[in-house]
Amino acid sequence: ALDDLHRRCRFPHLLVNPHALRVNADRCGITGFGVAELLRRSRPDFDWLADDTFVAPEAAARPGPASDQYSLALVYLNL
């Protein structure tokens, strides 16, 4: 899902954390897509990423699909 969103919209999620994942009996989904892009455009100092323990190290410099995969891997690790 993350790769498909990046392919279609041309920007990564960047805020993948346990709160952004929704799972029920037969479906799963990702919430908050696009929020990081709005923050990136309005707050280029990236201080909004500083307190997120699931953010990829390169997210403030060169974010991309791998940044979301890194965050997703940390979520799985914590589960």
N, C-alpha and C positions, 0 to 999 in steps of 0.2 A: 504494500500500500504506500509506503514512504517513497519508494522508487518511482511508482506511477505518478504520485503527486508532484514529485520533482520534475519528472519528464514533461508533464502537462503544464505546470506553472512556472518552471524555471527558477525556483528557489526552494531551499531546504526548510524543513519544519523548525529546527533548532531548539525547540522547547519540549523535546520528547522526555517525559519522566513518567512515573507511575500514575500521576493524576491525569495525564493526557490519554491514557489507554483505557478503553471501555470494553469489557468483555461480559457477555451474558451466555446463556445456555447454547445458543446457536449462531451468535454473531460476535464480531469484534470490530473495533473502530478506533480512530485517532481523533481527538478533539484539539481545538486550538490552532489548527493550521492557518497560517497567514499572520498570526499575532506577532511572531518574531520579525517578519518582514516589515510590518508597520513600525515596530520598535526600532529596528535597524535604520529605517529612513528618518525617524523623528529623534532618535537618541544615538547618534553615531559614536558616542564614547563607550558603548557596550557595557556600561555599569549594570545593566539589567541582566547580564549573563554571569556576573561575578559570584552571585550567591547560589547558583544552580549547580548542585553536585553531580548532575548527570550530563553536563555540557562537555562537548569535545574540546580538547586543548586548542585546536586551531579555529574554533568557531568565530572568534572575533576577527581573525586575520583573513582566513580563506575558507569560509564555510562551504559545504557541499553535501552531496548525498552520504559520503562517508561519515560526516559529522553526526548525522541522524543514526547511522548504523552503530556508531560508537555509543551514543546515548542509549539506544535500544539494548545493546549488549550489557551496559551497566544496569539497566532495569532488570533484565533477565538474571544477572548475577545476584542482584539484591533479592529477587524472588526466591 
